[in-house]
Amino acid sequence: MTLPSADSLSRAGYVFAGWNTA
């Protein structure tokens, strides 16, 4: 797992969980 990939997954997961909870 590369740094850019991890960062992308982190951002995507944060946003996904954001509107998923809302």
WODABEL-V30772 format. One record per pair of residues at least 12 apart in sequence whose C-alpha atoms are under 6 Angstrom apart, sorted by the first residue. I is the first residue (numbers start at 1). J is the second residue. D is the distance in Angstrom with one decimal. If there is no record, write none. Layout:
# WODABEL-V30772
I_J_D, I_J_D
This chain:
# WODABEL-V30772
none
